[in-house]
């Protein structure tokens, strides 16, 4: 970060985080250097990060830092619909915060030595409109996003007129099903029981 600051960077962008400790470590480094910063997490494990942070947990992390971030949100993950599910939680909890959404371009599929993403320019354009309607204020693409997707996203932004806040069902209908649906009490209990059987 010190090198980036010396090189003229305007903001420190911290992304694809999964644990509270790593977010805090990176944010505190930016604060120590008196740099504005943004952080985003990847909610790729049944609606949470790998290390168990829920989307609405980011507000607690941000509010306990010595200097708040310029924005926070989500990036990467397992597709635009799953990311939008996280966005709905964040924007509902604190509508005044600047929320970032950077979705992968569809779902990554490994084909031989290549990783191919399933998202079309149309999907990414539709995602931009849904994200805007959900209250996301910084919208971008993550893995798999190519120039043709960015062009479609820009076109969607240029034509954007605010609509009603979408429901998760409307998001799924427009841009596809969730890849890693959120765990319910029943699925969490079943997973705990399986872990218990393995230990015996």
C-alpha positions as CSV (number, residue, x, y, z in Angstrom):
1,X,0.0,0.0,0.0
2,X,2.9,2.4,0.8
3,X,4.2,1.7,-2.7
4,X,0.8,2.4,-4.3
5,X,0.5,5.6,-2.3
6,X,4.0,6.7,-3.4
7,X,3.1,5.9,-7.0
8,X,0.1,8.2,-6.9
9,X,-2.9,5.9,-6.2
10,X,-6.0,7.7,-5.1
11,X,-7.8,4.9,-3.2
12,X,-6.9,1.5,-1.8
13,X,-9.2,-1.2,-3.2
14,X,-9.3,-4.3,-0.9
15,X,-11.4,-7.1,-2.4
16,X,-12.3,-10.8,-2.3
17,X,-12.0,-10.9,1.4
18,X,-13.4,-13.8,3.5
19,X,-12.5,-13.2,7.2
20,X,-13.0,-10.3,9.5
21,X,-9.4,-10.4,10.6
22,X,-8.1,-10.0,7.0
23,X,-10.5,-7.1,6.3
24,X,-9.5,-5.3,9.5
25,X,-5.7,-5.9,8.8
26,X,-6.0,-4.4,5.3
27,X,-8.3,-1.6,6.4
28,X,-6.0,-0.6,9.3
29,X,-3.0,-0.5,7.0
30,X,-4.8,1.9,4.7
31,X,-5.9,4.0,7.7
32,X,-2.3,4.1,9.0
33,X,-1.2,5.5,5.6
34,X,-4.1,8.0,5.6
35,X,-5.5,6.5,2.4
36,X,-9.2,6.3,1.5
37,X,-10.1,2.7,1.0
38,X,-12.9,0.3,-0.1
39,X,-13.4,-3.3,0.9
40,X,-15.4,-6.1,-0.6
41,X,-16.0,-9.7,0.4
42,X,-16.8,-12.8,-1.6
43,X,-20.1,-14.4,-0.5
44,X,-19.5,-17.8,-2.2
45,X,-20.5,-20.3,0.5
46,X,-24.3,-20.7,1.0
47,X,-24.7,-16.9,1.1
48,X,-21.7,-16.3,3.4
49,X,-18.0,-15.9,3.0
50,X,-15.8,-19.0,3.4
51,X,-15.1,-17.9,6.9
52,X,-18.7,-17.3,7.9
53,X,-19.3,-13.6,7.5
54,X,-22.9,-12.8,6.4
55,X,-23.5,-9.9,4.0
56,X,-25.1,-7.8,6.8
57,X,-21.9,-8.4,8.9
58,X,-19.9,-6.0,6.8
59,X,-21.6,-3.0,8.4
60,X,-20.5,-4.1,11.8
61,X,-16.9,-4.4,10.6
62,X,-16.9,-1.0,8.9
63,X,-18.5,0.8,11.9
64,X,-15.8,-0.6,14.2
65,X,-12.8,0.7,12.2
66,X,-11.0,3.9,13.3
67,X,-11.8,5.5,10.0
68,X,-14.7,4.2,7.9
69,X,-14.3,3.0,4.3
70,X,-15.4,5.1,1.4
71,X,-17.6,2.1,0.4
72,X,-17.9,-1.6,1.1
73,X,-19.7,-4.5,-0.6
74,X,-19.2,-7.8,-2.5
75,X,-17.2,-9.0,-5.5
76,X,-16.5,-12.3,-7.2
77,X,-18.4,-15.2,-5.7
78,X,-20.4,-17.7,-7.8
79,X,-22.5,-15.5,-10.2
80,X,-24.6,-12.4,-10.5
81,X,-27.7,-13.8,-8.8
82,X,-25.9,-14.9,-5.7
83,X,-24.1,-11.5,-5.5
84,X,-27.4,-9.7,-5.9
85,X,-28.8,-11.7,-2.9
86,X,-25.9,-10.3,-0.8
87,X,-26.6,-6.8,-2.2
88,X,-30.2,-6.9,-1.1
89,X,-29.1,-7.7,2.5
90,X,-26.6,-4.8,2.5
91,X,-28.7,-2.1,1.0
92,X,-31.7,-3.0,3.2
93,X,-29.6,-2.8,6.4
94,X,-28.1,0.6,5.7
95,X,-29.4,2.4,2.7
96,X,-27.2,5.5,3.3
97,X,-23.9,3.5,2.8
98,X,-22.2,3.4,-0.6
99,X,-22.4,-0.3,-1.5
100,X,-20.2,-1.9,-4.1
101,X,-21.3,-4.8,-6.3
102,X,-18.9,-6.5,-8.7
103,X,-20.4,-9.7,-10.0
104,X,-18.6,-12.5,-11.9
105,X,-19.8,-12.8,-15.4
106,X,-21.9,-15.8,-14.9
107,X,-20.7,-19.1,-13.5
108,X,-17.1,-20.4,-14.0
109,X,-16.9,-23.8,-15.7
110,X,-13.6,-25.5,-16.2
111,X,-13.2,-26.9,-19.8
112,X,-9.9,-28.7,-20.1
113,X,-7.2,-26.0,-19.3
114,X,-9.7,-23.1,-19.6
115,X,-12.1,-21.5,-17.2
116,X,-15.1,-20.3,-19.2
117,X,-17.8,-18.0,-17.7
118,X,-21.4,-18.5,-18.7
119,X,-22.5,-14.9,-18.5
120,X,-23.6,-13.1,-21.7
121,X,-23.5,-9.3,-22.3
122,X,-27.3,-9.3,-21.9
123,X,-27.1,-10.9,-18.5
124,X,-24.5,-8.3,-17.3
125,X,-26.6,-5.5,-18.7
126,X,-29.6,-6.8,-16.8
127,X,-27.6,-7.2,-13.7
128,X,-26.6,-3.5,-13.8
129,X,-30.3,-2.5,-13.8
130,X,-31.2,-4.8,-11.0
131,X,-28.2,-3.7,-8.9
132,X,-29.1,0.0,-9.4
133,X,-32.7,-0.7,-8.4
134,X,-31.4,-2.6,-5.3
135,X,-29.5,0.5,-4.2
136,X,-26.0,-0.5,-5.2
137,X,-24.0,2.7,-6.0
138,X,-20.7,1.3,-7.4
139,X,-21.4,-1.4,-10.0
140,X,-18.8,-3.4,-11.9
141,X,-17.8,-6.8,-13.2
142,X,-15.3,-9.3,-11.7
143,X,-14.0,-12.6,-13.1
144,X,-14.9,-13.4,-16.7
145,X,-16.0,-9.9,-17.5
146,X,-14.7,-9.0,-21.0
147,X,-14.9,-5.8,-23.1
148,X,-18.2,-6.9,-24.7
149,X,-19.7,-7.3,-21.2
150,X,-18.4,-3.9,-20.1
151,X,-19.9,-2.4,-23.2
152,X,-23.3,-3.9,-22.4
153,X,-23.1,-2.8,-18.8
154,X,-22.2,0.8,-19.8
155,X,-25.1,0.8,-22.3
156,X,-27.4,-0.3,-19.4
157,X,-26.0,2.4,-17.1
158,X,-26.5,5.1,-19.8
159,X,-30.1,4.1,-20.3
160,X,-30.8,3.5,-16.6
161,X,-34.1,4.9,-15.1
162,X,-34.6,3.9,-11.5
163,X,-37.2,1.2,-10.9
164,X,-38.7,-0.6,-7.9
165,X,-36.4,-2.6,-5.6
166,X,-36.3,-6.1,-6.9
167,X,-37.1,-9.2,-4.9
168,X,-34.8,-12.2,-5.0
169,X,-37.4,-14.1,-7.0
170,X,-37.4,-11.3,-9.6
171,X,-33.6,-11.4,-9.7
172,X,-33.6,-15.2,-10.3
173,X,-36.3,-14.9,-13.0
174,X,-34.2,-12.2,-14.8
175,X,-30.6,-13.4,-14.5
176,X,-30.8,-17.0,-13.4
177,X,-30.9,-19.3,-10.4
178,X,-28.7,-19.2,-7.3
179,X,-25.6,-21.4,-7.5
180,X,-25.0,-21.6,-3.7
181,X,-28.3,-20.9,-2.1
182,X,-28.3,-19.6,1.5
183,X,-28.3,-22.3,4.2
184,X,-31.5,-22.7,6.1
185,X,-31.8,-23.8,9.7
186,X,-32.6,-27.3,8.4
187,X,-29.6,-27.5,6.1
188,X,-27.3,-26.2,8.9
189,X,-28.6,-28.8,11.3
190,X,-28.1,-31.6,8.7
191,X,-24.6,-30.5,8.1
192,X,-23.8,-30.4,11.8
193,X,-25.3,-34.0,12.2
194,X,-23.0,-35.2,9.3
195,X,-20.0,-33.7,10.9
196,X,-20.9,-35.3,14.2
197,X,-21.2,-38.8,12.6
198,X,-17.8,-38.4,10.9
199,X,-16.1,-37.7,14.3
200,X,-17.3,-41.0,15.8
